[in-house]
Every structure is written in C-alpha cells, then in structure tokens.
Amino acid sequence: MIKFIPFENNGSTGFSAFDGETEIGSCEIKLEGYSVRFLAVNCSDDIITEGLARAAMNYAANRNAYIALISRELSSEAFERLGFKGEEVLSVEIPEALASGCSCGNSKQ
C-alpha cells in the first residue's frame, strides 16, 4: 500500500511517498498566503507524482490556500492532468484540481 507522509524542512512542508518501508518519491511545498508553491518534486513514477501533488494541495487547502503554483522545469504530465496551465509558472485553482478524477486507470468496484 502506498502512503503519503508529511514532513517539515526549514519552514517548508513536504510529502514523501512510501511503498511499505521504501521511499518512492517526495515533494516540497511552501505556503505563500492564499497560494502554495511546489519547490521540489522528486519522483520517477507519474501516478505517484500525481498522488504527491494531490496530498500537498489538500494539505495547503486545509490551510486556506486556493491557488497552486509550479515552475515549468518542475512540472510534469501529472501536473498538467491536474489542470496546471501557464508559461514559466503554471497554476491551478486547488478545488478544481482536487475535484478532477484520478488518472491512475483503476476502476471503482
């Protein structure tokens, strides 16, 4: 089972993804008023990246953030599927991103 565990690091917050005891990805964010900025994304699996992004945006939304931002160089297809758009800095309204369907391909039974 995949777990997303929060951590704090010098004023920023992050999430690590674990498969059992093995860390398989992480991201770091910083709250900036009504927005949250992704500072780092380290994950080679697109679906886990999406899970990290969703966990981070949910955390931020619970702290009154409404807009999520990520630089073009950190972004990936997972962020674009969540609705991030822009040129050098991509953004999305968090409620819209979190309301979008899971793209993992698993169907509910």
C-alpha positions as CSV (number, residue, x, y, z in Angstrom):
1,M,0.0,0.0,0.0
2,I,1.2,3.5,-0.9
3,K,1.4,6.0,1.9
4,F,1.9,9.8,1.7
5,I,3.6,11.0,4.9
6,P,4.1,14.8,5.6
7,F,7.4,16.2,6.8
8,E,8.8,19.7,7.7
9,N,12.1,21.1,6.5
10,N,13.3,24.6,7.3
11,G,10.0,26.4,7.0
12,S,8.7,24.4,4.1
13,T,6.5,21.3,4.2
14,G,6.7,18.2,2.1
15,F,5.3,14.8,1.5
16,S,7.1,11.5,1.0
17,A,5.5,8.6,-0.8
18,F,6.3,5.1,0.7
19,D,5.6,1.7,-0.7
20,G,5.9,-0.3,2.5
21,E,9.2,0.9,4.0
22,T,10.7,2.1,0.7
23,E,10.5,5.8,-0.2
24,I,9.5,6.1,-3.8
25,G,9.0,9.9,-4.2
26,S,8.7,13.2,-2.5
27,C,7.7,16.8,-3.0
28,E,8.3,20.0,-1.1
29,I,5.9,23.0,-0.9
30,K,5.8,26.4,0.7
31,L,2.6,28.2,1.7
32,E,2.5,31.9,0.5
33,G,-0.7,33.5,1.7
34,Y,-3.5,32.1,-0.4
35,S,-1.2,30.1,-2.6
36,V,1.1,27.2,-2.4
37,R,4.3,26.8,-4.4
38,F,5.9,23.5,-5.3
39,L,9.6,23.9,-4.5
40,A,10.8,20.3,-5.4
41,V,9.3,17.2,-6.9
42,N,11.4,14.0,-6.9
43,C,9.6,11.0,-8.3
44,S,10.0,8.9,-11.4
45,D,6.5,7.4,-11.4
46,D,3.8,9.6,-12.9
47,I,0.9,8.2,-10.8
48,I,2.9,8.6,-7.6
49,T,3.7,12.2,-8.6
50,E,0.0,12.9,-9.0
51,G,-0.6,11.4,-5.6
52,L,2.1,13.6,-4.0
53,A,0.6,16.7,-5.8
54,R,-2.9,15.9,-4.5
55,A,-1.7,15.3,-1.0
56,A,0.3,18.6,-1.0
57,M,-2.7,20.6,-2.4
58,N,-5.1,19.0,0.1
59,Y,-2.7,20.0,2.9
60,A,-2.5,23.5,1.5
61,A,-6.2,23.9,1.0
62,N,-6.8,23.0,4.6
63,R,-4.6,26.0,5.5
64,N,-6.6,28.4,3.3
65,A,-4.5,28.1,0.1
66,Y,-6.6,28.5,-3.1
67,I,-4.0,28.5,-5.9
68,A,-1.2,26.1,-6.5
69,L,2.0,27.1,-8.5
70,I,4.8,25.2,-10.0
71,S,7.7,26.2,-12.3
72,R,7.8,24.8,-15.8
73,E,11.0,23.0,-15.1
74,L,9.5,21.1,-12.1
75,S,6.2,20.3,-13.8
76,S,5.3,17.0,-15.5
77,E,2.4,15.4,-17.2
78,A,0.9,14.6,-13.8
79,F,0.6,18.4,-13.0
80,E,-0.9,19.1,-16.5
81,R,-3.5,16.4,-16.0
82,L,-4.5,18.1,-12.7
83,G,-5.1,21.3,-14.7
84,F,-1.9,23.3,-14.2
85,K,-1.5,25.8,-17.0
86,G,0.8,28.7,-17.8
87,E,4.1,29.7,-19.4
88,E,7.1,29.8,-17.0
89,V,4.9,29.4,-13.9
90,L,2.0,27.0,-14.1
91,S,-1.0,27.4,-11.8
92,V,-4.3,25.9,-10.9
93,E,-7.2,26.6,-8.6
94,I,-6.8,23.9,-5.9
95,P,-10.5,23.0,-5.6
96,E,-10.7,22.3,-9.4
97,A,-7.5,20.2,-9.3
98,L,-8.7,18.1,-6.4
99,A,-12.2,17.6,-7.9
100,S,-10.7,16.2,-11.1
101,G,-10.8,12.4,-11.5
102,C,-8.0,10.1,-10.6
103,S,-6.0,9.2,-13.7
104,C,-4.5,6.1,-12.3
105,G,-6.6,3.8,-14.5
106,N,-8.1,1.9,-11.6
107,S,-11.8,1.5,-11.8
108,K,-14.0,1.5,-8.7
109,Q,-15.7,-1.8,-7.9
